[in-house]
Amino acid sequence: MSIDPNRPNSARVYNTLLGGTHNFAVDREVASRMMEIIPDLGDVARANRAVMRRVVRYAVAHGVHQFIDLGSGIPAEGNVHEIAQALDPRARVAYVDHDPTAVLYTRDLLGADPRAIVLQADLCDTESILGDPGLRSLLDLSRPTMILMFAVLHFVPDGPALDAALHRYRKAVAPGSLLALSHFTAGLDPEASSRVADLLSRTGTPLVPRDKRQITALLDGWELVEPGVVHGADWHPDPTDEPLTDRVASQGLVAVGRR
C-alpha cells in the first residue's frame, strides 16, 4: 500500500473534520480552508456519524445482520461493526475503501475479529468486491444485507460507471436488503458549498453535491423507507443525539431503500 503524506485525500480530511488524529498536515490544511468557508463542517461530519448509527440500529431491529460498508473511511468512534454487534453479536461487516490509510487503520482496529473484514477496492469495482473470497465466506448474500454508502457518493461523478455499480449492488443482494446513503448537498448556502467543491477539486478530489431529486434517482429500484430522502436530523431522530443548527442539518441528505 502506498500512502503519500504530501497529498491530501478525502478519508484523512474527513478524519480531521471529525477531530481524529489519523491525518497529515496537508489534510489539516485542506480541512482548515474548508472550515473557513463553512465553519461548522466538523458538526456536519459528526451529524453524519450519528445518523449512520441510527441507520445500523434500524437494520438490526428489522432483522438485517450483515453489512457492506462502502467507502468506510478511517475508523472513528462508533463504527458499523461496533454498533451492530452491540445489538447482535452475530452481526457481520465487510468494510471497503480504496484508500490505503483507511484500510490499514481498519485492519488494525479489527484485529482477529472473525466477524469483520476490510477490503481495499473502489466501490465501482463491484466484481472485485462482491466476488472477493473473504467477503463471500463472511457474508451470505442470499440473506438480507445492508449496503452503506455514507459520505462517499458525493466523491463519485455521475456516469455509466456509477449507474452500473448501483445496479449491480441491487441485483447482488436478497429481497429484504437495505441500501443506506448519506450525501453532501448545497444546504442553506449554495455558494459556500460550491466554493468547498471547487477547493476539493483543486486538490484532486472531485466533490459532487446533489439535491433531493438527484439522490432519489440514485435509489432507483429501491423502495424508499419512510420518511424518504430527508436531512439527516429528520431520519428517525434520536433525542439523545447532539442538537443541530439549521445550517448543519441542511448540509446532508440521508435515505434508506429496501429491495
Secondary structure, 3 states (H helix, E strand, C coil): CCCCCCCCCHHHHHHHHCCCCCCCHHHHHHHHHHHHHCCCHHHHHHHHHHHHHHHHHHHHHCCCCEEEEECCCCCCCCCHHHHHHHHCCCCEEEEEECCHHHHHHHHHHHCCCCCEEEEECCCCCHHHHHCCHHHHHHCCCCCCCEEEEECCHHHCCCCHHHHHHHHHHHHHCCCCCEEEEEEECCCCCHHHHHHHHHHHHHCCCCCCCCCHHHHHHHCCCCEECCCCCEEHHHCCCCCCCCCCCHHHHHCEEEEEEEC
